[in-house]
Amino acid sequence: MEKMNEITGQFVQKLQKSIENGSFVKLTLSKSGGKNKDFRNVYGRLIELRGEEVMSFTLRYSTRDETRNHPIPEALTMVALWLGTDFLNGDLFTLEEDLSIQFSKKRKPRLFSRPASQEEKPPKVHNRQKQYLIEVADNPYLHAMGISSASGNILPAGQAKFRQINKYIEIIDSLLQQHPLPTAPQIVDMGSGKGYLTFALYDHLSGLGLKPAITGIELRQKLVDFCNGLAKEAGYTGLSFLAEDIHNFHPKRIDMLIALHACDIATDIAIAKGIQSGAEIIIVAPCCHKQIRKQMACQTDMQAILRHGILEERQAELITDGIRSLLMEAHGYQTRVFEFISTEHTPKNLMIVGTKGKKKEEALEQVEAIKKDYGIEYHYLEKLLE
C-alpha cells in the first residue's frame, strides 16, 4: 500500500480489521475534492465472487454509475488513494462502531468515532440491484429507445434516463394510492416526445391490473410514427400517439392529464384542458416562463432586488408557477409543487400536481394581489379559464 498520512492510515486499518473480523457493513466516500467534479460518490460493500470475498465499489458519476470489484488488498489501496484527493469525507459502518474521516480544505484529516448505527450485515450477493417499479426484463421499448441492451441490461448511456423513468413512475404510483383512477382510465400526455415516460406509464398501469387508454400528443410526425410502431410491436393496444398541436386537441374525457416540459404558455393550455375536461389528476412540469416576465414591473420594495436580470427571471418563474397553482386551486384542485429531477431538457424542473378536490375560495383574490404587486396585467391561464 502506498505511503499515507497517519490519520488516513488509521481509517484504512480500521476498514481492514472490520473486514477480517466480520464486522464490516458498508463504506461511503463523499464530498468531491478532486479535479473531476463529475465523480460524486463511492459506495463499498463486500460480495462473494467465484467463491472469493471481494470489495464491490459503486462509482457514482453525475450521469452514470460504474461497478468495480477488487480483491481486498487492492480495495484498501484504492480507498487510501481516494481519501484526501478525490473525496474529503469517508464513512465506515461496522457492527462495532461508525468511523468517519474528514479532510479540511488544506487536506488535514480528522477522525471521528460514534456508536454503531448498524445492527446487521447485508447479504454478500453479487449484482444486487435496486428494486425499480419499471423492470428491465421483458420491456421491449427500453431496448428500442436505447436504454437497455438486447440482453436486458441497462446501458451506461441509458442509466440516467432509466432512473428518471422510475422516479416519474414512483410519483405516479404515490398519487394513485391517494387518488385512484377508474379501472379503464383515459390519459393524455401532451408533448410526449419520444415517449419514454408514456410507455413506462402504460407499462406500470397495465401491471397494476388497469386497462388504460393513453394518448400521446406530439407535433413531430417522425416521433409519432416511431412511437405508434413501437406500441404495436410491444402489444400495447391501449397506447397511441397523434401528430397534433395540443391547442387543437379536444378530447371528450380525460382522467389524467400530463404535460412535461411544455414550453411557456403550452403548459397553461394543458392545464386548462385538464380543468375543462374535469381530469381527476393533472401533472405538469413547466418549461420556460416568458409570458409573465415580459409584463413584470414590480411595485414593491422587491424592485431593489429584481433590477438584476437573473433574479427577475427566477422570480418570474416562481410567480408564473405559483399563480398556476392558485388558479388550479380556485377551480377545485388540491395542488403540490415540488422538484422533479429530469435529464431531458434541464437538470431540474418544478412539477405541479393537482388532484380534484374542493375549490379554494380565496385563491382568485390572492392571484389579484400578486398581479398588483408585480405590475402583471394577466396570466395566460386566466384567459383560458374565462
URHUMO-V511372 format. One record per backbone hydrogen bond with DSSP energy under -0.5 kcal/mol. CO is the residue of the C=O (numbers start at 1). NH is the residue of the N-H. If there is no record, write none. Layout:
BEGIN
<<CO,NH> <CO,NH>>
END
This chain:
BEGIN
<<5,9> <6,10> <7,11> <8,12> <9,13> <10,14> <11,15> <12,16> <13,17> <14,18> <15,19> <16,20> <17,21> <18,22> <18,23> <18,24> <23,95> <26,93> <27,44> <28,91> <29,42> <30,88> <30,89> <31,88> <35,37> <36,39> <38,40> <38,62> <41,60> <42,29> <43,58> <44,27> <45,56> <47,49> <47,54> <49,52> <52,49> <52,54> <53,72> <54,47> <54,56> <55,57> <55,70> <56,45> <57,59> <57,68> <58,43> <58,60> <59,61> <59,66> <60,40> <60,41> <63,160> <64,61> <66,59> <68,57> <70,55> <71,75> <72,76> <73,77> <74,78> <75,79> <76,80> <77,81> <78,82> <79,83> <82,85> <82,86> <82,87> <86,33> <86,34> <87,84> <88,103> <89,30> <90,101> <91,28> <91,93> <92,94> <92,99> <93,25> <93,26> <94,118> <96,116> <97,94> <98,114> <99,92> <100,112> <101,90> <102,110> <104,107> <107,109> <108,104> <110,102> <112,100> <114,98> <123,125> <124,48> <124,126> <125,128> <130,132> <133,135> <136,139> <138,140> <139,142> <139,143> <140,144> <141,145> <142,147> <142,148> <143,146> <147,155> <149,152> <153,149> <155,158> <155,159> <156,159> <158,162> <159,163> <160,164> <161,165> <162,166> <163,167> <164,168> <165,169> <166,170> <167,171> <168,172> <169,173> <170,174> <171,175> <172,176> <173,177> <174,178> <175,179> <182,185> <183,211> <185,187> <185,213> <186,255> <186,256> <187,215> <188,190> <188,258> <189,191> <189,192> <189,217> <192,195> <195,199> <196,200> <197,201> <198,202> <199,203> <200,204> <201,205> <202,206> <203,207> <204,208> <205,210> <206,209> <212,214> <213,187> <214,216> <214,240> <215,189> <215,217> <216,218> <216,242> <217,191> <217,192> <219,221> <220,224> <221,225> <222,226> <223,227> <224,228> <225,229> <226,230> <227,231> <228,232> <229,233> <230,234> <231,235> <231,236> <232,235> <235,237> <236,239> <238,214> <240,216> <242,218> <242,244> <245,248> <246,249> <248,250> <255,280> <255,281> <256,188> <257,283> <258,190> <259,261> <259,285> <261,263> <262,287> <263,266> <264,267> <264,268> <265,269> <266,270> <267,271> <268,272> <269,273> <270,274> <271,275> <272,276> <273,277> <274,279> <275,278> <277,254> <280,356> <281,257> <282,354> <283,259> <284,352> <285,261> <287,264> <289,293> <290,294> <292,295> <292,296> <300,303> <301,304> <302,305> <302,306> <303,307> <305,308> <307,309> <308,312> <309,313> <310,314> <311,315> <312,316> <313,317> <314,318> <315,319> <316,320> <317,321> <318,322> <319,323> <320,324> <321,325> <322,326> <323,327> <324,328> <325,329> <326,330> <327,331> <328,333> <329,332> <329,360> <332,357> <334,355> <336,353> <338,351> <339,341> <340,349> <347,342> <349,340> <351,338> <351,353> <352,284> <353,336> <354,282> <355,334> <359,361> <360,363> <362,366> <363,367> <364,368> <365,369> <366,370> <367,371> <368,372> <369,373> <370,374> <371,376> <372,375> <373,299> <374,297> <379,382> <379,383> <380,384> <381,385> <382,386> <383,386>>
END
